Amino acid sequence: MSKGAPVGKIVNGKLVIGKESWMSPWDQGLLYGYGLFETMRVYGGRIFALMAHLQRLFLSCSQLGIIIELSLDQLASAAKEYAAETGLDNGTLRLTLTRGDPHRGIHPAIFFACRELTYSSRDYEQGFSAMLSHIRRNQASHLVYHKTLNYMENLLALEGARRAGVQEALFPRGRVARQ
């Protein structure tokens, strides 16, 4: 698997795999970050906790007004098919779902992408350097409980950590737990 791994997109209920994927420039996921994602670990070609991930995605869809035209089982089948077709054996599978724009007749887009693991077993044995981010999240926001496409806070925090010479950023919320 490489950075050029093919992407998958659901088109008319069927998985289409290719090097590139198109979406409308009027899709609210692209324009406003109105969409959701799930990143799932794959071990030995099997997607870990697939149904739990998809159930969380469907719950968020219902709470955020995103209409998904596939059943839970259909989406699970498509995810498994994508993992098999791309030869994803040990890595991560990302499912991205945009809202589309129901007022313009643009259906939600569903994409799959895969990548190799970001960290090795050795990284976990050594541990990670981290810092508290200066960026604060709005804990009163309804969106904090969903895995939305609007990830700018996370990216800005991570960039700040990398500029400071550490690997990760933590969002402060009163206290940090330790072992």
Helices and strands as residue ranges (DSSP letters): E 7-11, E 14-18, H 28-32, E 35-43, E 46-47, H 50-64, H 72-86, E 91-98, E 110-115, H 121-126, E 130-132, G 142-145, H 152-163, E 168-170
